[in-house]
């Protein structure tokens, strides 16, 4: 069951979205848990990355849906976002928050179903390449496409993303098992690197993105062999 959020102040529009989702799940034999929020502030308060799709109204009395979308993207990069609006002037900004698309009011079920399927497909594709980790106060979903390397320092784990660093507790060996199927490689006792971001290996260092990490002597041979196998397998664009 996938969670769907509706952020819409108009009761009529919210009810039509719920009706459309209900019709969709009957047609395609699937099940959704739908949660409705009347304004963006309530939606973002104590937000947890548990939603597959968010339907976001742009014009609401207490808040602007576009501004809320920018805040949403700071904490959840994976959720599929669909705007509900009667104005197309926001279309360009939608690209900045990686929106799947727009549903113009008043909308038909046909238009809704096309956008909803696209949003679900995008979420599923992203979910296949992500992990969920425990963090203070809840959970965090991390896309492996954005995860450059994982570091352990003084019993704390640091997930180094291209645009963020997430801290938690744990052991690197457990993370290694979790990320093994995604091709991550151990270069020493402190680092687990994503080969997608490996720029070069020079002696006892490996450049991952803009960071230089140490490759330990005992692990270097195995690391280089697995790295070469990864590149040879054609995963450089994964």
RANOR-V67495 format. One record per residue. N is the residue number from 0. RES is the residue in three letters. PSI is psi in degrees with one decimal (NA if undefined). OMEGA is omega in radians with two decimals (none if undefined). BURIAL is 1 if it has 16 or more other ideal C-beta (glycine too) atoms within 10 Angstrom, else 0. Layout:
N;RES;PSI;OMEGA;BURIAL / N;RES;PSI;OMEGA;BURIAL
This chain:
0;UNK;130.6;3.14;0 / 1;UNK;142.6;3.12;1 / 2;UNK;133.8;3.12;0 / 3;UNK;131.8;3.11;1 / 4;UNK;135.6;3.03;1 / 5;UNK;117.1;3.11;1 / 6;UNK;96.2;-2.97;1 / 7;UNK;125.3;-3.11;1 / 8;UNK;-24.5;-3.12;1 / 9;UNK;121.8;-3.12;0 / 10;UNK;-41.7;-3.12;0 / 11;UNK;-45.2;-3.14;0 / 12;UNK;-40.3;3.13;1 / 13;UNK;-42.7;3.13;1 / 14;UNK;-37.8;3.12;0 / 15;UNK;-36.3;3.08;1 / 16;UNK;-43.9;3.12;1 / 17;UNK;-44.2;3.12;1 / 18;UNK;-40.5;3.14;0 / 19;UNK;-40.5;3.10;1 / 20;UNK;-41.8;3.11;1 / 21;UNK;-43.6;3.10;0 / 22;UNK;-41.4;-3.12;0 / 23;UNK;-45.8;-3.09;1 / 24;UNK;-29.1;3.06;1 / 25;UNK;-40.4;-3.12;0 / 26;UNK;-36.2;-3.03;0 / 27;UNK;10.5;3.05;0 / 28;UNK;54.8;3.09;0 / 29;UNK;175.7;-3.06;0 / 30;UNK;137.0;-3.13;0 / 31;UNK;149.2;3.00;1 / 32;UNK;112.4;-3.04;0 / 33;UNK;129.2;3.11;1 / 34;UNK;128.4;-3.11;0 / 35;UNK;135.4;3.06;1 / 36;UNK;138.8;-3.10;1 / 37;UNK;-18.1;3.06;1 / 38;UNK;161.9;-3.04;1 / 39;UNK;-30.8;-3.13;1 / 40;UNK;-44.1;3.10;0 / 41;UNK;-38.7;-3.14;0 / 42;UNK;-42.7;-3.07;1 / 43;UNK;-18.0;-3.14;1 / 44;UNK;122.1;-3.14;0 / 45;UNK;38.4;-3.09;0 / 46;UNK;136.8;3.03;1 / 47;UNK;139.3;-3.09;0 / 48;UNK;73.0;-3.09;1 / 49;UNK;1.9;-3.05;1 / 50;UNK;143.4;3.04;1 / 51;UNK;-41.9;-3.11;1 / 52;UNK;139.8;3.04;1 / 53;UNK;122.5;2.99;1 / 54;UNK;115.7;-3.01;1 / 55;UNK;116.3;3.00;1 / 56;UNK;139.8;-3.11;1 / 57;UNK;-45.2;-3.09;1 / 58;UNK;108.1;3.09;1 / 59;UNK;147.4;-3.05;1 / 60;UNK;-42.4;-3.04;0 / 61;UNK;-18.2;-3.06;0 / 62;UNK;161.2;3.11;1 / 63;UNK;125.5;-3.09;0 / 64;UNK;-31.1;3.14;1 / 65;UNK;-42.7;3.08;1 / 66;UNK;-40.0;3.12;0 / 67;UNK;-34.9;3.13;1 / 68;UNK;-38.6;3.09;1 / 69;UNK;-39.9;3.10;0 / 70;UNK;-39.0;3.12;1 / 71;UNK;-43.0;-3.09;1 / 72;UNK;-18.2;3.09;1 / 73;UNK;-24.6;-3.05;0 / 74;UNK;-13.4;3.13;0 / 75;UNK;106.3;-3.11;1 / 76;UNK;-11.8;-2.97;1 / 77;UNK;-35.4;-3.05;1 / 78;UNK;139.7;3.09;1 / 79;UNK;133.5;-3.05;1 / 80;UNK;125.4;3.09;1 / 81;UNK;125.6;3.13;1 / 82;UNK;142.7;3.02;1 / 83;UNK;121.7;-3.04;1 / 84;UNK;165.3;2.97;1 / 85;UNK;13.1;3.12;0 / 86;UNK;129.8;3.14;0 / 87;UNK;0.1;-3.08;0 / 88;UNK;-15.0;-3.12;0 / 89;UNK;2.4;-3.02;1 / 90;UNK;-43.5;-3.10;0 / 91;UNK;-41.2;3.14;0 / 92;UNK;-25.2;3.13;0 / 93;UNK;-33.9;3.11;1 / 94;UNK;-29.6;-3.10;0 / 95;UNK;-22.9;3.11;0 / 96;UNK;15.8;3.07;1 / 97;UNK;46.6;3.10;0 / 98;UNK;142.9;3.09;1 / 99;UNK;-37.7;-3.14;1 / 100;UNK;-166.2;-3.11;1 / 101;UNK;146.3;2.94;1 / 102;UNK;118.7;-3.09;1 / 103;UNK;132.7;3.06;0 / 104;UNK;141.5;-0.20;0 / 105;UNK;140.6;-3.04;0 / 106;UNK;157.1;3.07;1 / 107;UNK;160.9;3.09;0 / 108;UNK;-35.7;3.14;0 / 109;UNK;-48.5;3.12;0 / 110;UNK;-42.9;3.12;0 / 111;UNK;-48.3;-3.04;1 / 112;UNK;-36.1;3.10;1 / 113;UNK;-46.9;-3.12;0 / 114;UNK;-37.1;-3.12;1 / 115;UNK;-43.6;3.11;1 / 116;UNK;-42.2;3.12;0 / 117;UNK;-41.9;3.14;0 / 118;UNK;-42.7;3.13;1 / 119;UNK;-43.0;3.13;1 / 120;UNK;-42.1;-3.14;0 / 121;UNK;-41.1;3.13;1 / 122;UNK;-44.0;-3.12;1 / 123;UNK;-42.3;3.12;0 / 124;UNK;-41.3;3.13;0 / 125;UNK;-37.8;-3.09;1 / 126;UNK;-29.1;3.13;0 / 127;UNK;-17.7;-3.08;0 / 128;UNK;41.0;3.14;0 / 129;UNK;163.0;3.09;1 / 130;UNK;160.4;3.08;0 / 131;UNK;131.0;-3.13;0 / 132;UNK;155.2;3.06;1 / 133;UNK;131.1;3.05;0 / 134;UNK;169.1;-3.14;0 / 135;UNK;122.0;3.09;0 / 136;UNK;-0.4;3.13;0 / 137;UNK;-139.2;-3.08;0 / 138;UNK;157.9;3.05;0 / 139;UNK;135.6;3.07;1 / 140;UNK;130.6;-3.09;1 / 141;UNK;126.5;3.06;1 / 142;UNK;125.2;3.13;0 / 143;UNK;-17.6;3.05;1 / 144;UNK;-20.0;-3.11;1 / 145;UNK;-5.1;-3.09;1 / 146;UNK;111.6;-3.10;1 / 147;UNK;-47.5;3.10;1 / 148;UNK;162.4;3.10;1 / 149;UNK;134.5;-3.11;1 / 150;UNK;142.4;3.00;1 / 151;UNK;131.2;-3.10;1 / 152;UNK;117.5;3.13;0 / 153;UNK;50.5;3.06;0 / 154;UNK;13.5;3.06;0 / 155;UNK;141.3;3.11;0 / 156;UNK;137.1;3.10;1 / 157;UNK;115.7;3.10;0 / 158;UNK;107.0;-3.08;1 / 159;UNK;104.5;3.10;1 / 160;UNK;170.9;3.13;1 / 161;UNK;-23.0;-3.09;0 / 162;UNK;16.5;-3.09;0 / 163;UNK;166.2;3.00;0 / 164;UNK;124.3;-3.13;0 / 165;UNK;129.8;-3.12;0 / 166;UNK;145.0;3.04;0 / 167;UNK;-174.6;3.09;0 / 168;UNK;159.7;3.13;0 / 169;UNK;-168.3;3.13;0 / 170;UNK;144.6;-3.06;0 / 171;UNK;-28.7;-3.13;1 / 172;UNK;-35.3;3.11;0 / 173;UNK;-39.8;3.10;0 / 174;UNK;-37.4;3.13;1 / 175;UNK;-42.4;3.10;0 / 176;UNK;-39.3;-3.11;0 / 177;UNK;-35.2;-3.05;1 / 178;UNK;1.1;-3.09;1 / 179;UNK;-42.4;-3.10;0 / 180;UNK;-14.2;3.12;0 / 181;UNK;5.7;3.04;1 / 182;UNK;5.8;-3.12;1 / 183;UNK;143.4;-3.02;1 / 184;UNK;142.5;3.11;1 / 185;UNK;119.4;3.12;1 / 186;UNK;-18.4;2.97;1 / 187;UNK;-170.0;-3.07;1 / 188;UNK;-12.0;-3.04;0 / 189;UNK;-18.4;-2.99;1 / 190;UNK;143.5;3.02;1 / 191;UNK;116.5;-2.95;1 / 192;UNK;150.0;3.05;1 / 193;UNK;114.8;-3.09;1 / 194;UNK;-21.7;3.11;1 / 195;UNK;-29.5;-3.08;1 / 196;UNK;4.9;3.12;1 / 197;UNK;120.5;3.14;1 / 198;UNK;-44.8;3.12;0 / 199;UNK;160.6;3.02;0 / 200;UNK;126.8;-3.11;1 / 201;UNK;105.1;-3.12;0 / 202;UNK;-117.8;-3.11;0 / 203;UNK;20.9;3.10;0 / 204;UNK;149.4;3.03;0 / 205;UNK;131.7;3.12;1 / 206;UNK;117.6;3.14;0 / 207;UNK;109.0;-2.98;1 / 208;UNK;-119.5;3.08;1 / 209;UNK;7.0;-3.07;0 / 210;UNK;138.6;3.04;1 / 211;UNK;120.7;-3.12;0 / 212;UNK;154.0;-3.11;1 / 213;UNK;136.2;2.99;0 / 214;UNK;118.1;-3.10;1 / 215;UNK;149.3;-3.13;0 / 216;UNK;-44.2;-3.13;0 / 217;UNK;-27.4;-3.08;0 / 218;UNK;-8.3;-2.97;1 / 219;UNK;-45.6;-3.08;1 / 220;UNK;-47.5;-3.14;0 / 221;UNK;-39.0;3.13;0 / 222;UNK;-46.2;-3.12;1 / 223;UNK;-38.1;3.13;0 / 224;UNK;-47.5;-3.13;0 / 225;UNK;-34.7;3.11;1 / 226;UNK;-42.9;3.11;1 / 227;UNK;-39.1;3.11;0 / 228;UNK;-38.7;3.14;0 / 229;UNK;-46.0;3.11;1 / 230;UNK;-38.9;-3.13;0 / 231;UNK;-25.0;-3.11;0 / 232;UNK;-6.7;3.08;0 / 233;UNK;24.9;-3.13;0 / 234;UNK;12.6;-3.03;0 / 235;UNK;-20.1;3.13;0 / 236;UNK;15.1;-3.09;0 / 237;UNK;NA;none;0
